[in-house]
Amino acid sequence: MNAPFAPASTAKKIGHSACPHDCPSTCALEIELLPNGTIGKVRGAEENSYTAGVICAKVARYAERANHRERLLQPLLRTGPKGSGQYAPISWGEALDRTAEALIAAEKKYGSETVWPYYYAGTMGLVQRDGIHRLRNVKRYSGQHSTICVTLARAGYIAATGSLHGPDPREMAKSDIVVIWGTNAVHTQVNVMTHAIRARKERGAKIVVIDAYRNATAEQADVALILRPGTDGALACAVMHVLFRDGYADRDFMARHTDVPAELEAHLATRTPEWAAAITGLSAQQIIDFAHMLGRTKKHYIRLGYGFARSRNGAVNMHAATCIASVTGAWQYEGGGAFHNNGAIFHWNKTLIEGLDALDPSIRMLDQSQIGPVLTGDAQALRHGPPVTALLIQNTNPVEVAPESLLVQKGFARDDLFTCVHEQFMTPTAKMADIVLPATMFTEHDDIYQAGGQQHILLGPKLVEAPGEARENHYVICELAKRLGAEHPGFDMSAIEMVEATLKASGWPDVATLRERRWHDCQPDFATAHYSDGFGWPDRKFRFSPDWAAMGPDAEGMPALPDHWLSIEPATDEHPFRMITSPARNFLNTSFTETPTSIKKEGRPTLFLHPEDAAGLGIAEGDLVRIGNRRGSIRIHARLYAGVQRGVVVVESIWPHAAFVDGMGINALTGADAAKPNGGAAFHDNAIWVRTA
């Protein structure tokens, strides 16, 4: 049904690039370039010390996506109702003219802030992803507070360390215990497993996995701690209680490198394993055993993911988990410490890409996760400003990805809203657009990438011509700028010229060097990475007592020390189940949901439900059930699974709405309210009911 454009060839020429998708691994790739102008097999680069030749199966099958017959190949003009999928082909010139005219008309009526350029992480390339800001800033369009993914996790980690960096991720292979906390690495960043398993094979290291269900990563662990969603802070506190109580705390390290160790110890006196057991659903002995493992084995590497922070208390949970490495003093050792992301080591100067020299801080910032409330006229979400009457969307599919899908869909259906979507496939968001523009994929344009879960800058050069009339994001932004009268040097440069200038401004090797080397290792020295000379705060101290107000404007009520913070959406008699929406192995958000192999391997949307809960509800394996809360309800098939605690349910992946029986997906049940201290979508913090259908 979805055959490639042309048959594969046996001739092999290899191109070098980087995976463009929203995954911390940012793998270095080797790509077969076929004589017919398409790509073939995709492999991980063995010479790259982090990728080490290993990539996920979905990216290894990338040819299936790039050569898909349902790719958008020409600009389209909507001819039927929004959502109908009725479009007629038009020229690029007409499409861009119509879009520019609509933006100008909207601005004349309501002012520049009525236009909202909306984007996210469909590509992680700095030029193609972030160039939309240049148009935003020059034209004084509404800003975007990007809260879908990283806000909560980063706030929690930086609140502790003062900087978004940590021990070299390759040091996992030199650790004696690798703790994978709150991330299903087998599904979402397979290279974590590469280095953790190497430590097991070469050093006899133990792998500990902490998660809310027994997922594929937990299945590979020596110890799996399956706790209730949103209770990670309680576990961390009880672990630290045991470390202090049983003589495993490194008091010398804390005296030199932390802010209030005595206050922390006193605070934790009541946070016993028994206290945490009642909250987490773990046994007290499991908590004690885990704490003793860490206390007896100083070289432990705590790899902190994003998933457990996607909760209304997520920043507090991340902070609490990070604190463990400072109680044990694990930062002092190669193969030790706590790591979340290396974003701070790259020191980019993105003035040219983003038009930061044109940024007006008085322009309102709209919360990306609240696109539903924004488009339906919520005054607070609009920051008490004008309505949004024009959208320019690149690299994201908010109709399915954003919280409160029913509200999002209602907003997009407005007759007075103009929407232009630049996309690779006819997504549900594209189906709501007035103008649809065909977009390139990563092998069809030039870009530069930084890793988050590792330490490389990687060049992603254009390797093949785009099919049909697909054009890169940079082209669209620059062409619209001409029609809108927007002036900035970046609008007159090619993508590779932007890459070159940004590398130079940031102090990194030039394009020619990166073409030759394929990547550049930015990992700082041991002392910097491990904070040996002090943490990132002015007093150089790790903060057990964080200044949450420094992390965001909404810090009221956040705990002064690590704790179990009761800000989550609680289970109640009305909504007795807590639901998380975890990533699937063969999808990446809504990317790859169009490729036949990924669909075949995933099967259909399912609700993981404990067998005893199912029995009490009269639900059998495979039954169609209805789940819901005050935001909405959907129908989904049940899968009986003992790898969750009772009262916890899991739905893997953001399946397309169309994959569900009623044509509405899982984010109909997730909330768009902003979590403290700086916003963030709480995708794994939902109370629901479950009923027979």
LOKEDREN-646719 format. One record per residue: z, x, y of N, C-alpha, C in turn. Coordinates in pm, whole numbers, plus 50000, padded with zeros to 5 digits. Example, Ala and Ser with C-alpha at 12.3 -4.5 7.8 and 13.67 -1.06 7.14 Angstrom:
507805131949431507805123049550507805132049670/507085128549775507145136749894507875129050003/
This chain:
500005008349879500005000050000500005008650125/500735019750122500855028450239500335042450205/499095043250164498515056150125498305064950247/498235078350229497965087250341496585084750401/496365090550519495065089150584493945095050499/494225106050431493205113050354493855119250232/493095121650125493695127450004494205141550027/495235145049953495815158449965494835168849915/495015181149964494165192449923495025203149859/494405211349776495155222149711495255234449801/494445235249906494515246749996495825246350073/496445258250092497765258850154497785268850268/498095263950387498385272350501499745267850551/500625277050587502005273650619502245274550769/502805263850825503265263850962504785263950966/505355268451075506805269651087507295260651199/508385253451172508905244051271510395241751246/510915231151308512325227251293512375212251271/513315207751190513475193351170513895187051303/513195176451346513475170651478514515159651476/515085156351360515875144151349517345146351384/518025135151399519395134951450520375138551339/520395151051304521245156451199521765169951247/523035172951229523575185651279522935198051217/522265196651102521735208451034520535214551106/519665206551169518485211451241517785222251157/517305218551042516795228150944515535235250991/515445248150961514215255850979513265252150867/512025248750902511075243150806509845251850788/509285250950667507955256150635507115244350591/505955242650655505165230450637503755233950595/503305227850486501935229750442500975222750538/499975230050585498955224550674497665223350594/497195211250575496055208750488494735209250565/493645212550496492345213650564491885200850630/492385189350583491965176650645492725173650774/493565183050820494255181350946495595174350937/496085171750815497385165450798498365175650741/499625171450726500625180250666500825176550520/501275186350442501595184150302503085185750277/503445194050181504845195650145505635202550257/506895198750267507805204650365508965211050290/509265223650323510345231050256511285236950361/512485239950318513415247150403513095261950403/513275268350518512995282750529514115290750463/513755298350360514765306250288515345317250375/514555322450469515025333750550516045329550655/516105316750685517085312150782518465311750716/519415318450775520715320550708521535307950695/521225297650773521955285050756521185275350668/519905273250698519095264350614519035269350470/518835282450454518875289050323517965282250220/516815277250267515835271550176516095257450131/517165251150181517555237850133517385227550245/516655216750216516555205550309516765192550231/516975181750304517195168850238515875163550183/515985154750086514805149450016513905141450109/514485134150204513655125850291512755134250380/513255145550429512415154150512511425162050425/511825165350304510875171850212509665162850187/509845149750200508755140150182508115136350316/508225144550417507805140350550506335136550560/505505142350476504085138850479503885123950459/504755117950380504655103550355504845095650484/505685100950572505935094350700504855097750802/504525110550813503545114850913502165109050886/501805107450758500465102850721500425087950686/501455080850726501605066650693500515058250761/499935048950687498855040750741499325030850848/500615028350855501115018750952501575025251083/501295038051099501605044351227500825037651339/501435037051456500745032051574499715042451619/498495037851646497405047151676496725044451809/497085033551878496445030652006497395022252091/497255022952223498085014552310497784999852286/498834991652304498724977452276499314969252390/498714957652414499184947952513499614935352440/500824930752469501304918452402500474906452445/500054898352346499264886352373499954873552326/501044874952251501784863352202503224863952247/504064855152197505484855252235506164868352195/507224871652266507994883652231508504882452088/508334893252012508764893251873507714888451776/506604883051825505584877551736504724888351671/504674900151733503794910551681502344908451717/502044899451810500664896651851500294905751968/499364914851942498954924952040497454926952036/496914931652149495514935452157495424949952203/494484957652146494324971652189493864972452335/494384982352406493914985352541493805000452554/493235005052663493105019452686494415025252735/494555038452722495735045152776495835042952927/494695043752996494725041953140495265028353180/494785017853111495265004553143496745002953108/497155008352995498545007152953499485013653054/499145025653098499995032653194499955025953330/498775021053371498675013953499499545001453498/499454993653391500244981353383501744984453384/502114995053313503544998753309504025002953447/503265011553513503665016053646503735004353744/502764995353737502764983753827504004975053804/504384973453678505564965253647506844971753697/506954984953685508144991953733508224991153886/507084992653951507074991954097507454977954145/506904967654076507214953954115508704950854096/509274955553986510694953353961511544960154068/511164972454103511914979954203511854973254340/510704967754375510564961054504511484948954514/511694942154402512484929954403513984932654401/514414942454320515844944354297516364958354334/515494967554371515904981254395515694989854272/515795002854290515425012254183516295010954059/517555006754075518465006153960518134994953862/517214986353898516794975753806515984981253690/515454993253706514694999853599515645008453518/515595007153388516485014953300515665022353195/515415035153216514815043353109515845045052997/515475041352877516415040752764515855049252651/516685058052599516185067552499517325071252406/516995078052296518035085252224517425095952135/517835096452009517655108551930516595107451821/515555099251844514455099051748513805112551732/513805120451838513535134751829514655141951901/515055153451848516105161451911515525173051993/514205173352009513585183652091513955181852237/514265192852305514805191752440513785186552540/512515190352525511495185852620511115171352593/510795168252467510285154952435511385144352437/512625148152410513725138452414514235136352555/514495147352628515265146652752514415145752878/513095147052865512245146452983512275133053054/512665122552985512765109353047513785109553162/514755118553157515735119653265515095124453395/514055132753381513385137853501512795126353581/512145117053511511605105353579512745096653633/513785094853553514945087053595515545092553725/515775105553726516475111353841515615111553967/514345114853952513475115154069513305101254128/513195091254041512975077454088514275069854116/515425075854088516725069554112516895056754029/516335057053907516525046053814517945046753757/518405035953695519755035753637519925046953536/521125052853538521455063353442521855057453308/521955066053209522365061853075523545070153029/524635063552998525785069852934525545068852783/525235080052720524805080052580526025079952488/526295068352428527535066252355527345062452209/526115061752163525865057152026526495066451923/526435079551945526715088851837527935097651856/527975105651962528855117351964530065116252056/530115106252142531095106152250532535107252201/532895099152104534285098852056534665111751986/533785116651900534085128851825534255140751918/533365142152012533435153652103534665153052191/535015141252238536215140052321537435144652244/537545140752117538705144652038538785159452010/537645165651981537645179951950537915188252076/537225184952184537395192652308538785190652366/539385178852347540755176652394541705186752334/541395191452215542235201452148541855215652187/540555218852176540115232852187539695236852328/539285227052408538785230152541537335234052545/536665234452429535255238352424534625232852298/533335229752305532635224452189531975236052112/532795243852047532285254051955533405257651859/533065265351757534075269051660533585279751565/534315282151458533965292651364532555290851309/531875301951290530515302051236530425292951113/529555282851113529465273850998529115281050867/528475292550876528165300150755529425305750690/530525306050768531785310950712532375301550608/531855289450597532305280950487532155288150353/531115295950341530865303250217531905314150193/532705317550294533715327950282535125322150280/535205309150266536495302350269537055300650129/538365298150122539015295249994539255280349974/539235272650083539245258050077538305253150185/537345244850147536475238450245536855223550247/537325218950362537685204850380536555198050455/535905188550392534815180950454535405167350492/535645165850621536445154550669535545144850747/535385132850691534735122050765533255123550783/532575130050687531125130750690530605131250548/529625123150518529015123150385527885133250387/528255145950372527295156850392526115156150297/526295151350176525185150150083524105141150141/524495131050216523535121850277523035126650412/523915133050492523615134750633523435149150679/523955158950609523775173050647523985181750523/522955182150442523065187850308523445202550311/523185209450421523475223850426524975226850428/525785217250471527235218950457527565221050309/526925213450224527165214850080526655228150028/525545233050082525015246150041526075256950054/526725257450169527685268150195529025265450129/529415252850120530665249650051530555252849902/529445249249841529275251949698529135266849672/528555273949766528505288549752529915294349748/530805289249834532195293849832532845290849697/532545279449641533095275949510532585285349402/531285288049402530695296449299531125310949311/531185316049434531425330249454532905333749469/533735324049514535125327149543536105318349467/535565308549396536465299049331537115289649429/536485287649544537055279049648537115264549602/538045257149658538165242949632537495235249746/536855224149711536255215249809537065202449813/537555199249933538325186949955537485177750043/537345165350003536605155550082537545144350123/537535141150251538335130150305537375119850362/537415107750309536485097450354537045083750321/536345073450369536805059750348536225053350223/535335060450152534885055650021534425067549938/534365065349807533965076249717532445077249720/531965084849815530525086349835529995098349757/528725101749780528095112549704528775125949729/529295128149849530005140549878531345140949804/532055129849805533335129149734533155131549584/532015127349531531755129549388531645144249353/531305152749450531175167049426532445174849460/533495167849500534715174549546535645177849431/536485187949453537605190649362538745180949387/538915177349514539925167549553539265157749648/539345144849620538805134549708539945125549753/540135124649883541165116049941540465104150005/540545092649941539855080649987540865071750058/540765071150189541765064250270541165052250340/541995044250401541505032650474540845037150604/539805030050647539125033850772540085033750891/539935043650978540735044051100542145049251084/542455055050965543825059850942543905075050928/542855081950967542815096550952543895103451034/544235097751149545295103651230546635103451159/546905092751086548155091951009548185102650901/547065104550831547005115050729547245128750792/546575131650902546745144650967548185146951009/548815136751064550205138251107551135141050988/550945133950878551805136150762551575149850701/550325154450701550045168050652550785178150738/550735176650868551445186050956552955184950939/553465172850917554895171050888555305179550769/554525179050662554845186850541554745201850569/553735205850646553585220050677554805225350752/555305217650847556525221650918557735221150824/557865210350752559045207950668559195218250557/558075222150497558125230450378557825245150405/557845248950531557765263250565556375269150568/555355260650584553985265750586553395266850726/554115262450827553615263250964553655277751012/552585282151078552515295751133553105295351274/554405297451281555105296051408554735307051507/554425318751456554015329551546552685326151614/551725321351535550435317451593550635306551697/551425296551663551625285451757552315290151885/553265299251872553965304151991553005311152087/552015317952029551065325552112549905317152162/549495307252085548195300952112548235285952136/549385279352127549415264752144550395260652253/550265248252297551005243952416552435239452387/552645230152295553965224252278554335223352129/554405234452058554685233651914556035227351882/557055229951962558365224151934558335208951953/557675204452057557545190052078556775183551964/555725190251918554935184851807555805183451682/556565193851650557405193351530558415181951538/559025180451655560005169651671559325155951659/558165154851718557415142151713557045138451570/556695148551489556235146051353557375143751253/558595144951298559725143751205559735130351133/559255119951199559225106751135557875103351071/556895112351087555555109851030555495115750889/556255109850802556435115050666555265111150577/555115117450461554085113050366554235098450327/555455093850315555665079850280555185070550392/555465074250515554975066750631553455066050630/552795077450608551335077850608550745070750487/551445071250374550945064650254550805049650277/551775043850345551725029450372550565025850464/550145035050549549065032650644547705035550582/547585046950512546295051650462545895045850328/546875041550249546585037250113546565048550013/546735060850059546925072249968548355072049916/548625079749813550005081349769550665092549848/551975092049859552695102849926552445116149857/552335115949724552125128449651550755134449681/549735126049696548415131249734548485138649867/549215133049960549325139150093550095152250084/551175152350009551975164549993551145175449925/550425171849821549625181649748548545187749838/547915179449918546895184450009547505193850113/548635189950169549305198650267549695211950205/550205211750082550575224250015549355232949987/548235226849950546995234449932546675242550057/546705235650171546385242350297547435252750332/548695249550312549765258850347549735271650265/549355270650139549345282350050548055290250059/547035284550122545715291050126545265291550271/545515302950335545305303750479543845302750519/542945307350434541515307150469540935293450433/541265283550512540675270450491539845266650612/538675261150583537685257650684537585242450687/537985236350799537995221850811536725217650886/535775212150809534475208050867534575193350905/534625190851035534905177651090533615170451124/533385158751065532165151251087532275141351201/531255132951212531225122551315531765109251265/531585106451135531835093151084533245088051109/534255096451084535625091551097536035089751243/535225094751336535505092851478534845080351534/533995073551454533315061551504534215049251484/535365050251547536405040151538537045039351675/537705028451705538295027051838539405037251862/539975042751757540925053751772540305066951728/538975067651731538275079251676538575092351745/538675092251878538965104751949540345109951912/541305100951897542665104851858542675110351715/541905104151626541835109051488541215122851482/540135125051558539495138251560540475148751613/541165145651720542135155051776543215158551674/543745148351606544825150651509544365159551395/543155157151343542655165351233542435179651277/541955181551400541735195151452543045202751464/544125195651494545425202151513545935209251388/545515204751271546025210751147545765225751143/544575229951185544225244151179545085252651271/545645246451374546545254051462547965254451409/548385244451333549695245151268549695255651158/548605256451083548535266550976548115280351027/547545280951148547025293651199545715297751136/544975288251078543755291551004542675297651093/542755295351224541755301051316541685316351305/542735322651262542815337351263541935344051158/541435336351062540805342350945539325339150937/538555348750892537155345850861537125335850746/536365325150765536385314450667537475304350693/538095305050814539175295950849538965289650985/539695278951010539625272051138539095257951122/538785251651234538255238051235536975237951317/535935232051261534625232051327534075217951332/533545214351450532845201551463531395203451506/531165210851614529815212251668529765224651755/528595230751762528435243251837527735241351971/527755229252025526965226352143527195235452262/528395240952276528725248752396528135262852395/527645267552281527205281552276525805283452333/525075272752360523655274152393523385275652544/524315272152626524245273652773522845271252830/522265259652800520945256452853521005253653003/519965257953071519685253453207518535243353196/518885230653201517885220153180517465213453312/517595220853420517225215453550515775210853552/514885218953499513465215853501513155204053410/513705204153289513425193453193513945180053244/515185179753292515835167253326515765163653475/515215172753556515195170053699516585169153758/517465178053715518855177653760518985180553909/517985187153967518005189854111517715177154191/517335166254124517085153554191518155143154157/519165147054081520185137654036521025132554153/521155119454161521995113054262523205107054191/524395112854206525575107954133526015093954174/525465088654282525855075154323525115064354242/524065068054171523315058354090524175054253970/524175041453939525045036453832524635041953696/525615043253609525415047253470525685035253381/524715031453300524875020253207525115025653068/526025019052997526425023452863525345019652762/524795029852699523735027852598524145017952490/525385018652444525835010052336525974995552380/526024993252511526204979752564524894973752614/523794977652552522504972352595522444957152577/523164951752478523224937352462523864930552581/525114934052615525724928552736524924931252863/524344943352874523554946652993522384936853008/521634934952902520414926752911520714911852918/521934907852884522294893652896523144890853020/523184900653111523734898053244525214899653260/525904906453168527334908553182527604917153306/528374911853399528564918553528529234932153512/530224933053423530904945853405529984956053341/529214951753240528274960953177527224965753276/526864957153371525894960753475526544968453590/527824971253579528584978153684528464970553816/528384957353803528334948353919527144951454009/526074956453946524844959054018523754949153981/522514952254016521404942953990521114941653841/520414931053802520044929753661519054940653623/518984943553494517924952253443516724943453414/515624945953484514414937853465513234946153416/513454959053392512374967453338512974978553253/512424980253134512864990553040511694999553002/511955012552998511035022252939511785028952825/511295027052702512055031352584511285041852506/511965053052478511435063552391512505067552289/512085070952170512925077552068514065069052014/513995056052024515095048051972514655033651947/515445026751866515115013251819516345004351838/516725001451964518004994851989518124980851932/517034973751910517144960351855517844960751719/517694971751645518384973051517519564982651522/519504992751608520515003351608521744999851692/521564993251804522684990751895523624980151841/524904980751879525864970451835525514956651888/526084946551821525924932551859524444928651866/523774929751751522324927751745521874914251798/522654903851774522234890551821522144890251973/523094896852039523084897552184521924906252233/521684917352164520574926252200519254918752190/519074911652081517834904152060517654893552168/518724886752203518664876652309518244882952441/518794894752471518444901452595516984905552601/516474911052492515074915252489514114903352499/514564891652460513694879752461513524873652600/514234878852699514134873252834512704873752886/512264862852947510904862353003510764871353125/511854873753197511764881653320511974896553297/512054900753171512264914853138510934921153096/510514931653167509354939453125509824951153041/509154953252928509534964152838508304971852794/508364985052809507364994152754508055002652649/507525002752528508105010452418507075020652370/507485033252364506645044252314507165047752176/506395044852072506915045351934505865050351834/506365053851715505515058351605505135046851513/506005036651504505775024951420506095012251499/505605000951450505884988251515507274983451473/508294989351534509684985751507509994972051567/511134966051530511524953551597511664954951748/512054966751796512104968951940510704968851999/509764975651932508384975751979507794961651982/508194953351886507674939551880508164931051997/509184935652067509674928352184509054933652314/508174943552304507644950252422506414943152477/506194944952606504964940252671503834950452652/504204963052657503264974052633503844982852524/503034986252424503434995352317502505007552321/503095019352325502325031652331502535039652202/501475045352145501605052852019502135066952043/503125071151965503805083951987503475094051879/503515106551917503335117551823504585119551738/504425127251629505555132251551505715147151576/506745153051520507165166451565506145177351540/505285175951438504275186251413503075184951505/503085174651590501915171551673502145174451821/503265180851854503525184751992504425197151994/504515203352110505365215252128506765211052173/507765218652122509135215952168510055227352125/511285226352172512335236052138513565228252094/514295233551996515435226451937516655235451936/517815229251954519075236151930519785229251816/520485236851735521285231051628522635226751684/523255217051618524605213251653525585218051548/525225216051422526095220051312525915234451271/525115242051343524975256351315524755263751446/523925274051449523935282851565522555288051607/521475281651563520155286651595519445278151701/518655284951784517585278751862516315280451780/515535269651768514335270151684513135264851762/512025271751749510785267351811510095257251720/509595246551781508825236551707507455235151769/506505243851733505185243551796504305232551739/503295228751815502295219351765501525225951651/501435218951537500795224551418499525217151379/499465204151409498285196051374497985186551490/496775181351491496405171451590497025157951553/497375150351654497935137051631496835127451584/497185117951499496195107951456495895098051568/494685092751565494315082551661494525087051804/495155078451883495395081452025496865084052053/497635087951952499055090651973499235102052074/500155100252165500425110352269501915113552272/502225125752317503615130452321504395123652433/505705123852420506595118152523506355124552659/506185137652660506025145052786504795139952861/503725137252790502515131952853502795118652921/503485109752852503775096452907504605097553035/505635105753031506505107253149505715112853268/504895122953244504145129153353503075119853409/502405112353322501375103053368501975091353446/503115086553400503785076053477504245081353613/504725093653614505185099453741504065099553844/502845102953802501705103153895501475089253954/501555079053869501275065453913502415059753998/503605065253979504785060254051505085068254178/504285078654203504515087054320505725095954308/506135099154185507295107754162506855122354160/507535130754236507145144754246508265153854198/507875163054110508795173354060507945183753988/508295196653996507475206753928507265204053780/508255197953714508135195453571507035185753535/506625177353630505555167753601504175174353598/504085186553646502795193553653502675204653549/503585205153454503595215753353503345209853215/502815218153125502675214152986504025215452916/504115209552798505375210252724505745224652692/504775232752650505105246652613505475254752737/504895251352853505325257852977506755254053011/507125241652984508505237253005509465244952914/509055246652789509865254352695510055268552746/508965274852786509025288752833509955290152953/509785281353051510595282253172512065279753143/512355270353052513745267153019514405278452943/513695284652851514225296352781514575307452880/513685310052974513925320653073515125317253161/515185304853209516295300853296517635301153225/517595299853091518825299253012519225312752953/518385322852973518705336152924518415338352777/517465330952722517115332252582515755339052565/515415343952445514105350252422512955340852456/511785346852489510655338652532509925332552413/508905324652445508165317352342507485327052246/506905337752298506215347352210507185353152107/508395356252151509395361752058509785351351954/509975338851998510345328451903509205325251807/507955326051852506845324051759506885334551648/507235346551685507285357451587508495356051495/509665353151553510915352951475511205339151415/510645328451473510805314451433512105308251484/513125316251506514405311051556515195322451618/516265318851688517155328851747518595325051715/519345334451662520735332151624521625334051748/522295323351789523125323551910524615324651880/524995326551755526405326451719527185337151795/528225333251868529045343251937529865351651840/530505361951891531285370851805532525363451750/533175369951655534305363751585535385359251683/535755367951776536865364851867536555352551950/535315351451995534925339752075534905327251990/534275328151873534115316651786535455311351737/536405320351711537715316551657538795315451765/538395316551891539345315252003540465325651994/540145337551944541185347851928541805351852062/540995351452166541475355352298541915343252381/542045332152317542515320052385541515308752375/542035296652383541195284752375540585281652511/539795271252518538935268852634539605262852756/540885260152750541585254552865542065265652958/542325262653085542735273153180543925281353134/544885275253064546045282753017545785289852884/544555288152830544105294552705544855289452583/545535278152596546335272752486545605261152417/545695260852286545295249152210546225237652248/545675225852266546485214752315546855205152203/548115205952160548665195352077548865182652162/549155184752289549345173552382548135173052475/547145164952442545895165252518545995157952651/545185162252745545035155252872543855145752855/544115133952802543035124552774542305120452900/542975120353013542315116553138541205126453174/541325138853128540265148653152539055146353063/539215138052959538145135252865537345122852902/537875114652992537165102553030537995093853121/537365083853181538045075853284538945064853229/538945062753097539685051353041540685056352937/541675063952982542615070352891543955063352883/544135052652953545435045852955545845041352815/547075044552779547625040252651547365049552536/546595060252556546325069452446547565078052419/547835081552295549085088452261549145102652315/550335106852352550545119952411550485131152309/550695128052182550665137852073549915131551956/549495139351857548775133751742549555122151679/548805111651642549495099951590548485090551524/549015080251458548185068951415548205058951528/547075057751598547005049351716546445035751677/547215025251700546855011751657545915004951756/544745010951776543765004751865542564999551787/542605000651656541474996251574541414981051564/540274976051520540134961651497540834958451366/541974951851370542794950751249542294939951154/542584941951027542384931250929543414920250956/542964907750947543844896250971543594885850863/544344875250868544094864450773542684858750791/542234858150915540894852950941539814862850900/540074875950924539114886550893539824897050807/539954894650678540824902950594540224916250549/538944918550575538304930850529537944939850646/538104952850621537664963050718536354968950668/535314968950754533974973150714533544985650788/532934994850712532265006350771530785005650736/529935011350824528485011150805528005025550794/528095031050675527865045350652526385048550631/525985061150650524575064750635524115064350489/522885060050468522255060650336521625074450316/521365077750192520815091050161519355092350201/518585081550191517145082350208516645076950342/517555072250425517225068050561517995076750660/517535076750786518295083150892518305073251008/519405065651019519425053951107518245045151067/517305042151159516155034151116514895042451094/515015055651101513885064151061513845064950908/512655065950854512375066550710512535052850642/512925042550718513015029350656511635023150635/510595030050681509245025050661508505032250547/509105042850492508385050450389508675044950250/507635042850168507815036150039508815042949946/508825056249940509735062949847511185060749888/511475061750017512835059350063513275045050034/512395035450057512725021450030512985019449881/512135025349798512295023849653513615029649606/513985041149659515215047749614516465040349661/516405034149777517565027049829517695012849773/516575006749738516624993649674516694982249774/517874978349813518074967349907519444968949972/519684962250084521014962850146522074957250051/523184964250039524254959749951525604961550018/526544953149977527924953750023528774959549911/529334971549932530244977549835531594970249847/532024964049737533214955549737534054958949614/535354960649633536214964149521536194952849417/536124956149287536044945649184537184935649189/538394940249222539514930749228539384921249346/538864926249459538594917349571537514907349534/536484912249466535394903449425535884892449331/536734896249238537254886349142538024875449215/538824879449313539604869649387538744860049468/537524864449501536614856149579535604848849491/535634851449363534664845349273533274851249287/533194864149318531914870949340531624880249223/530394879749172529964888249062528944898449112/528724908749032527744919149065526394912949097/525834916949213524514912249252524484898849323/525624892249335525654879349403525264880749550/524604870749601524344869949744525594864149811/526144871749906527364867449975527104866650124/527964859650193527884859150340529084866650397/528814875350494529874882650561529754880150711/530894880350780530794877550922532094879450997/531994877551128533134877451218532734869551342/533464871051450533174862951568531864866851635/531284878051596530014882251656528804875951586/528974872351460527854866651385528114867351237/527114863651158527224864751013525854867550954/525854873950837524614877050767524844874950618/523754874450542523854874050397523374887250339/524034891650232523784904650171524224903950025/523634912249940523994912349798525214921349774/526064916949684527314924149654527084934649546/527744945849564527814956249461529274958949434/529744956449314531134958749280531364973649261/532324979049335532484993649341533954997049359/534495004249260535915007949264536185020149351/535145025649413535305037449498535715034249640/536095021649665536705017949793538095012549766/538955013549864540255007049852540094991949865/541034984749811541004970249829541114966949978/540354957050019540354953250159539374961050244/538614970150181537624978250252536244975250193/535254973450279533874971650233532974981450307/531864984950242530934994850297529514989250286/528754990850392527314988350389526625001150432/525815006850344525155019450375523845016950449/523705023850561522495024750641522265012950733/521415015550832520925004950920519585000350864/519654992050762518424986450707517704978250814/516384977550809515664968750902516154954250890/516144947150999516524933050995515744925650886/514474928950872513614921650779514024923550634/514824933950605515264936350467516384926750426/516974919850521518064910550491517504896450470/518224888950392517764875550352517454866750473/518304867650576518134859050693517454866050810/516924878050786516224885050892517104890651001/518364893050972519294898951069520164909050998/520294921151057520954932250991522414934051026/522964945050979524404947250978524994948651117/524234953351215524824955251348525044942251423/524694931051360525124918251416526644917151416/527304925151330528764924051314529534935151384/528854945251438529544956451502529734953651651/530814958951708531174955951846530594965851946/530294960852065529764969252172530834973352273/532094969452250533144973252344533324988352343/533604994052459533685008552475535045013752431/535035023452340536285029552293536775040052393/538065042452392538675052252483538495066452428/538425076452519538615075852663537315075252743/536155076852675534895078252748533775070252685/534125059252622533105051152558532735056452421/531925048852352531505052452218531505040252128/530475039252047530335027551960531195029251835/531985019151804532895019551689532205013151567/531175019551517530385014051407531185012551278/532245020451262533015020051137534375013451158/534435004051249535714997951286535474983051309/535274975851199534924961751209535744953551110/536384943151158537084933751071536154922051042/536034918350914535114907750876535744898850768/535104887550744535414879450626534254880550528/534534877950401533524877950294533654864750219/532524858050198532534845150129531334844350034/531444835649938530274832949855529224826049940/527974829149911526894823749993526584809349959/
